[in-house]
Amino acid sequence: MQLRIFIVFLLTSLYCEAQYSFSGYINPEEWQNTVYLSIVEDYRKMSGVYSEQIIGKTTADETGFFEFKGNILDAENRIYRIHIDKCSENQQDINHFNGHCSDSEELLFIAKNTDTLKLPFSFGNQVFCEIESNNPKANAFLKIDSLKNDMRFAYGEVRSEANRKLNNKKWFKTLQDFGEALDEPVAELAIYAYLSDRSSDLHSHYVEDLQNNPYYENLKIRLETNYPNAAYTIQYKNELAADRYMLAFSAGNASSTNNHIYLYIILTLSFLLNAFLLYRNWQKKKSKTEELKAKLSKQEQVVLEHLLQDKTNKDIAEALFLSVSTVKSHTNNIYKKLNVQSRDDAKSLFTR
């Protein structure tokens, strides 16, 4: 009997230990008294209000106190969000379109099924600014947000393109190192999502960094080691593979483009070389023709032009007002001076 009581007590103790409790305060005069608890399994949807992520809701009492408790959460660390808004139930589908809600306040945190989390009012009764938890990783996202605020301040000190470029390079590395120092790969994913966001100014640094920095492979190993079955790990591995494929594809296109450029250069050089050779041959031919004509008298040059046009001696005589015998005499002199035997031989010297 005593053994049974002990076993029941032990099981009850274990059951009680496997309980989570997330509690805090809101200002009921400012917010709707409904508080929502969500699990974030897509790290691209960390910020925002998504109905498909909600796993619980509760109502804050007249003092603003609320609490979520139970034993249905994962035994490993996961990303959770608590949010409140100013929307009534029938307004939420409209106001929360695409995850956006301008009248909401949210808090991201890391927790597991055995964690206790308290969210007290901060200075000025602000909500969701502090976390008290038995999980040392719970406030990782608050730390990241604090660092991002420092980054925004650095960008705002001098608003110039040069300052922005310098800060891009500095803060990309700063954020990456900070994420690794958190020693929580789930939290690192928040920074990875920020740095690899295609709409971010830092994305170009990510693309360059991905090509030679082992950080991304090491993050994959850390995720596989700590959270082998988590949706985050699968999502990260798929995204990393896709980004690397796109880099390889772009490099292939760049290589192909370079090959085309080289081909165009070769073709252009070949065209220019052929044009030069043709021009040089034309110059040589023109020089040779002028040398040959220089051997003839002025009258003989005129007769030669008519000969090259296949005119008969009679036609040439009529055109130049000469006798046929004079034309024959000029023709014989042309043959001797050009060292040819016939009209065809003479034409060959000037028509090649």
Secondary structure, 3 states (H helix, E strand, C coil): CHHHHHHHHHHHHHHHHCCEEEEEECCCCCCCCEEEEEEECCHHHCCCCCHHHEEEEEECCCCCEEEEEECCCCCCCEEEEEEEECCCHHHHHHHCHHHCCCCEEEEEEEECCCCEEEECCCHHHCCCCCCEECCCCCCHHHHHHHHHHHHHHHHHHCCCHHHHHHHHHHHHHHHHHHHHHCCCHHHHHHHHHHHCCCCCCCHHHHHHHHCCCCHHHHHHHHHHHHCCCCHHHHHHHHHHHHHHHHHHHHHHHHHHHHHHHHHHHHHHHHHHHHHHHHHHHHHHHHHHHHHHHHCCCHHHHHHHHHHHCCCCHHHHHHHHCCCHHHHHHHHHHHHHHHCCCCHHHHHHHHHC
